């Protein structure tokens, strides 16, 4: 067994991140927050159907990680993927229209909230079976290595997926074959209504990397800059050394598992949710940037107003867009 | 034209397609150093190296999914399952990832992947190693499913499968690997979705695929001795099904027996019967009969196993029933 860098304590220090990039990250987190708030409204109005899993509270994870990537790197996600889709470059219009099931959606209205795709932008989908897309993330990295390009693959999944066989099978093969993949576990503490410690013998997910001789880091997911930092290290390891990394990013979802689930009640207390909200990643970064005089309150208000307008426009666009043509029922089953 | 075993015909198809296209690679358990559990991949590691002939751990779900991810990025993986019984562990990838990717991405991501390996019962391998999976797989929109019965069809259909831009399931007959037959050299392509009449006749159509072609041909010999001229129609592809060929034959013979290795309930034969009753009802002179594996897990004991399997005798009896000779 070779010695592999593994850190089970979150890194406290951050490398210097240019203020402009920090502002971009703030903007991205705010975009996701406002987008998801609008999605919740639209769901309540019956404009969005089925399952709809919101990212509110977890914005720092997707934003920090994607800031460390090149444009053509691959991102693949579970069904809680609105945020990553927006930051990977799919417009708010195309994502909202997909949630509305419209022909102008990024998957032509055939995917829905759980199946957002934009292959040209390297966004390889939202996938609906817990753990099912973890080997796909490794397969994208397998292709990068085979094709001799330097594309890195980042696979987002929740902590509940760690109990699934595909997680272990994939980590093993990725380490044996030295694939340029980052397994980014968003540990929001609950698989639907089941606290992770009630169903996992090992609750520090980073420790699973030991079984597969893989580099790993525990990351504070309520701080976008630490997520960015840790992902940058993992990306470098993937791109330069073709080695996989497991990141356990500790975060928290403010909303229920999906729009049809309660915020709290039998499985967590209201106090716990409020306590976590006090660590809000957006408030935290906005406060820091104000303190450092990178932005003032007027600047923040303007940013929020601009994002609000962008999201309102997306809702209007989605609402006014046509449904898919009835003939679309039978297209896209096979290609020629 | 050379005489090859079914195994070597598959090997030839793999070799030719790997020579033709750098994006094609083979992945699975024992495919490389061990030369294949059934020796289908013999010599490929030596010719193409470990980058393109990839030995995996015993982790069907994981390596099937890695293949899918690689296909999403433009490669053309051929994933070998040591047998289809083990592929059940990878069914999440086949059903939930592969078959739906194009549709749920709104037409953006096709998955040009081949899943192949031996299917159906061999001899005395017991319940868990003696199963025919075609009705499970053919049920799913988004997949193509082929089941070649001869060395020539094995080569031609595997080549078509590898070149197809859609996911294709190739069910190889576990008992067919040693079967010999004439195989055209070089570019020999059998189109997916085309059945073939393997023996002409006018009195009854025996519809079969994969190993049951051998069963049906033997039955046709025995029927010939009884002055019954049976037509043997080899489906070759199970999805898409060559409906035209089935209807043409039944319209000629007016009687049909469908033979398969799988279980009767919701089997491939049920689909064929549905087609015939719907589109050739007026051409039928008798209800269609089916010959399948007995509706039980496969027993180990060889006498019980023989009793469970489709056999020429059972096909002859069914043919006589549709001819009202019993």
Contacts between the chains, C-beta under 8 A, distances in Angstrom:
chain1	res1	chain2	res2	distance
A	74	B	73	7.4
A	76	B	69	7.7
A	105	B	106	7.4
A	106	B	106	7.3
A	107	B	104	6.3
A	107	B	105	5.5
A	107	B	106	3.8
A	107	B	108	7.4
A	108	B	106	3.2
A	108	B	107	6.7
A	109	B	106	7.4
A	110	B	103	6.0
A	110	B	104	6.0
A	110	B	106	5.1
A	111	B	104	4.5
A	111	B	105	6.5
A	111	B	106	6.2
A	115	B	104	4.2
A	115	B	105	7.0
A	117	B	104	7.5
A	117	B	105	3.9
A	117	B	106	6.7
A	117	B	108	5.3
A	117	B	109	6.5
A	118	B	108	7.3
A	119	B	72	7.9
A	119	B	105	6.9
A	119	B	108	4.4
A	119	B	109	5.2
A	120	B	108	7.9
A	124	B	69	8.0
A	124	B	72	6.0
A	124	B	109	7.2
A	125	B	101	7.7
A	125	B	104	7.7
A	125	B	105	6.4
A	125	B	109	7.4
A	127	B	96	8.0
A	127	B	97	7.2
A	128	B	96	7.5
A	129	B	92	6.0
A	129	B	96	5.0
A	132	B	65	7.3
A	132	B	92	5.4
A	132	B	93	7.1
A	132	B	96	5.6
A	132	B	97	6.1
A	133	B	65	7.9
A	133	B	97	7.4
A	134	B	65	7.3
A	135	B	61	7.1
A	135	B	62	5.1
A	135	B	63	7.6
A	135	B	64	7.3
A	135	B	65	2.5
A	135	B	66	4.9
A	135	B	68	7.2
A	135	B	69	6.4
A	135	B	93	7.0
A	136	B	65	5.5
A	136	B	66	7.8
A	136	B	68	5.6
A	136	B	69	3.9
A	136	B	72	6.7
A	136	B	97	6.3
A	137	B	69	6.4
A	138	B	62	8.0
A	138	B	65	7.5
A	138	B	66	5.1
A	138	B	69	6.1
A	139	B	65	6.3
A	139	B	66	4.1
A	139	B	67	6.2
A	139	B	68	5.8
A	139	B	69	1.8
A	139	B	70	4.4
A	139	B	71	7.5
A	139	B	72	6.9
A	139	B	73	7.3
A	140	B	69	4.6
A	140	B	70	7.3
A	140	B	72	6.4
A	140	B	73	5.1
A	141	B	69	7.6
A	142	B	66	5.6
A	142	B	69	6.6
A	142	B	70	4.8
A	142	B	75	8.0
A	143	B	69	7.0
A	143	B	70	4.4
A	143	B	72	7.8
A	143	B	73	3.3
A	143	B	74	6.6
A	143	B	75	5.1
A	144	B	73	7.1
A	146	B	25	7.1
A	146	B	51	6.8
A	146	B	70	7.0
A	146	B	75	6.2
A	147	B	73	7.4
A	147	B	74	7.5
A	147	B	75	7.5
A	153	B	69	7.8
A	165	B	61	6.0
A	165	B	62	7.8
A	166	B	61	5.2
A	166	B	62	5.9
A	166	B	65	6.3
A	166	B	92	7.6
A	169	B	57	7.5
A	169	B	59	3.9
A	169	B	61	5.9
A	169	B	62	2.8
A	169	B	63	7.6
A	170	B	62	5.0
A	170	B	65	7.0
A	170	B	66	7.0
A	172	B	57	6.4
A	172	B	59	7.0
A	172	B	62	7.4
A	173	B	56	6.9
A	173	B	57	6.7
A	173	B	59	6.7
A	173	B	62	5.7
A	173	B	63	6.6
A	173	B	66	6.3
A	176	B	57	7.5
A	177	B	54	7.9
A	331	B	107	6.7
A	332	B	102	5.2
A	332	B	103	4.8
A	332	B	105	7.9
A	332	B	106	6.4
A	332	B	107	4.0
A	333	B	102	6.9
A	333	B	103	5.9
A	333	B	141	5.5
A	333	B	142	5.8
A	334	B	102	7.2
A	334	B	142	7.3
A	334	B	144	7.8
A	334	B	166	5.0
A	335	B	102	6.4
A	335	B	107	7.8
A	335	B	110	4.6
A	335	B	165	4.8
A	335	B	166	6.0
A	336	B	165	6.9
